[in-house]
């Protein structure tokens, strides 16, 4: 069943991705312009080469009664197909891949050795996200308040000339809780309540000498 499904895959899908291939061409030949037809030819050659090595490695794996194709099977396939000159470089790349994989495993092991359950790590992550959202909301609130203050100040500046054009009123001051115009004073008689406006008779009496 798997072989039948594989045979139904279109041939154009069984190719090397074009983006990595174009990147490799640009890195190897930075000052050379490669035509599209040449790129397609290189793509077809790479695909054919990979299929050839994979088929040979699969045969070697079957002869050794193995169920998984290992890197050693691919290296043996290169040697049996006459590409022994590539073995040294392929082995170097293989060692580099093993080193990268080992670093990833050590990083994962260190995380496991911390003794923190995955649920706790997830909870801490959610708390950090929530804290970041609250900080962002506070910043936006502060910006909104500053904008509102600027709008109020601008409205007051615009209302000042308009009030002056409507008429002039004497300024008022507060004295003992009673607001009265500046320059108008009164004498408080003894016994009068604090803040009580003077009567007409009291206001007509002369002020005592200082």
C-alpha positions in Angstrom: 0.0 0.0 0.0 2.9 2.4 0.9 4.6 1.6 -2.5 1.4 2.3 -4.3 0.9 5.7 -2.6 4.6 6.6 -3.2 4.3 5.8 -6.9 1.3 8.2 -7.2 3.4 11.2 -6.1 4.1 13.5 -9.0 7.7 13.6 -10.2 7.9 17.4 -9.8 7.4 17.0 -6.1 10.4 14.6 -5.7 13.0 17.4 -6.1 15.4 19.4 -4.0 13.8 22.6 -2.7 14.6 25.4 -5.1 15.2 28.1 -2.4 18.2 26.2 -0.7 19.6 25.4 -4.1 19.5 29.0 -5.2 21.1 30.1 -1.9 23.9 27.6 -2.4 24.6 28.8 -5.9 24.6 32.4 -4.7 27.1 31.6 -1.9 29.4 29.5 -4.2 29.2 31.9 -7.2 28.5 35.3 -5.8 29.8 37.2 -8.9 28.4 34.8 -11.6 24.9 35.1 -13.1 23.3 31.7 -13.6 20.4 31.3 -16.1 17.2 29.8 -15.1 17.7 26.8 -17.5 21.1 26.2 -15.8 19.4 26.3 -12.4 16.8 23.7 -13.5 19.5 21.5 -14.8 21.5 21.6 -11.6 18.2 20.9 -9.7 17.6 17.8 -11.8 21.1 16.6 -11.4 20.9 17.0 -7.6 17.6 15.2 -7.5 19.0 12.3 -9.6 22.1 12.0 -7.5 20.1 11.9 -4.2 17.8 9.2 -5.6 20.7 7.2 -6.8 22.5 7.2 -3.5 19.3 6.6 -1.6 18.5 3.6 -3.7 22.0 2.1 -3.3 21.9 2.8 0.5 18.5 1.0 0.7 19.9 -2.0 -1.1 22.9 -2.1 1.3 20.5 -1.8 4.3 18.4 -4.7 3.0 21.5 -6.9 2.4 22.5 -6.3 6.0 19.0 -7.2 7.2 18.5 -3.8 8.7 15.3 -1.9 9.0 16.7 1.7 9.1 19.1 3.3 6.7 22.0 4.7 8.7 24.7 7.3 7.7 27.1 4.4 7.3 24.9 2.9 4.6 24.9 6.2 2.7 28.7 6.4 2.9 29.0 2.8 1.7 26.6 3.7 -1.2 28.9 6.6 -2.2 31.9 4.3 -2.3 30.2 1.5 -4.2 28.9 4.0 -6.8 32.3 5.4 -7.5 32.0 8.6 -5.5 34.8 7.8 -3.0 36.3 11.2 -3.4 33.3 12.6 -1.5 33.7 10.4 1.5 36.1 12.6 3.5 33.9 15.7 3.1 30.7 13.7 3.9 32.3 12.3 7.0 33.2 15.9 8.2 29.6 17.0 7.6 28.4 13.9 9.5 30.6 14.7 12.5 29.4 18.3 12.5 25.7 17.1 12.5 26.4 14.8 15.4 28.0 17.6 17.4 25.0 19.9 16.9 22.6 17.1 17.8 24.6 16.4 21.0 24.4 20.0 22.0 20.7 20.0 21.6 20.4 16.8 23.7 22.6 18.3 26.5 20.4 21.5 26.5 17.3 19.4 26.9 18.9 17.3 29.6 19.9 20.4 31.6 16.3 21.6 31.5 15.1 18.2 32.7 17.6 18.2 35.5 16.2 21.4 36.9 13.5 19.3 38.4 10.8 21.8 37.3 7.7 20.1 35.9 6.5 21.1 32.5 3.2 22.4 34.0 5.1 24.8 36.3 7.2 26.1 33.4 4.1 26.7 31.4 2.5 28.6 34.4 5.6 30.7 34.8 5.5 31.5 31.1 1.9 32.5 31.3 2.7 34.8 34.3 5.4 36.5 32.3 3.1 37.0 29.4 0.4 38.5 31.7 3.0 40.8 33.3 4.1 42.0 29.9 0.4 42.7 28.9 -0.2 44.7 32.1 2.9 46.8 31.6 1.9 47.5 28.0 -1.6 48.5 29.2 -0.1 50.8 31.8 2.0 52.5 29.2 -1.0 53.0 26.9 -3.0 54.4 29.8 -0.3 56.9 30.6 -0.1 58.0 27.0 -3.9 58.4 26.9 -3.8 60.6 30.0 -1.0 62.8 28.6 -3.1 63.2 25.4 -6.1 64.2 27.4 -4.1 66.7 29.5 -2.7 68.2 26.3 -6.2 68.5 24.8 -7.5 70.2 28.0 -4.6 72.7 28.0 -5.2 73.5 24.4 -8.9 74.1 25.1 -8.1 76.4 28.0 -5.7 78.4 25.8 -8.4 78.8 23.2 -11.1 79.7 25.8 -8.9 82.5 27.4 -9.0 85.0 24.5 -12.8 84.2 24.0 -13.6 85.1 27.6 -11.5 88.3 27.4 -13.4 89.4 24.3 -16.8 88.9 26.1 -16.2 91.5 28.8 -14.0 92.4 31.8 -14.9 91.4 35.3 -12.9 92.4 38.4 -11.0 89.5 40.0 -12.3 88.0 43.2 -10.5 87.0 46.3 -11.6 84.9 49.3 -11.8 86.3 52.7 -13.0 84.2 55.6 -14.9 81.9 53.2 -16.7 84.8 51.4 -15.6 85.8 47.9 -15.7 89.5 47.2 -14.1 91.8 44.5 -10.6 92.9 45.1 -10.5 96.6 46.3 -13.9 96.3 48.1 -13.5 95.9 51.8 -15.9 96.3 54.8 -15.6 96.8 58.5 -16.8 94.0 60.7 -18.7 95.3 63.7 -18.0 93.7 67.1 -20.4 90.9 67.6 -20.9 90.3 63.9 -20.5 86.7 62.8 -17.4 85.9 60.8 -18.0 86.1 57.2 -21.3 88.0 57.5 -21.8 90.7 54.9 -22.2 94.2 56.5 -25.5 95.9 56.6 -26.1 99.2 54.9 -25.8 101.2 58.1 -22.6 99.5 59.1 -21.0 99.9 55.7 -21.7 103.7 55.8 -19.8 104.1 59.1 -16.3 105.4 58.9 -13.5 103.0 59.4 -11.6 103.4 62.7 -8.2 105.0 62.6 -5.3 102.6 62.3 
